[in-house]
Amino acid sequence: MEYKNLDATRLLVRLDPNDEIVASLAEVAREEKLELAMVQGLGAVKRVVMGVYNVTTQEYKANTMEGAFEILSLTGTLDTMQGRPYSHFHIAIGDDAGHAYGGHLNEAVISATAEIVVTKLPGRIDRIKSAETGLNIWKF
């Protein structure tokens, strides 16, 4: 992984083969002391763990996919929870037959590269666990 501060509000992040998206962006957030940012990206992955949250059971159903996939869209936020970096990402991937899959991103390992733009936002948002949904939600 390498990244560059483009200006005061934007970072460009390049991930390389075998880099993991969530861990790499957490490292950037720690190094840059990010407290609130938006994330957008694309690239190629060989392993993805993603899922859908069931509000009734308050559990994620995780799906693991391995193979050759293009990242059609990576989007999300970087913020904090209890003062530490916290990420919330969604991903859509496509296979060689044109099928698309998506969900909440838990883990994704790069096969070739990824190009990610991190846009710093003014302010700070911390998260708190919602008793109603079981999710870590923004605390205003």
Secondary structure, 3 states (H helix, E strand, C coil): CEEEECCCCEEEEEECCCCEHHHHHHHHHHHHCCCCEEEEEEEEEEEEEEEEEECCCCEEEEEEEEEEEEEEEEEEEEEEECCEEEEEEEEEEECCCCCEEEEEEEEEEEEEEEEEEEEECCCCCEEEECCCCCCEEEEC
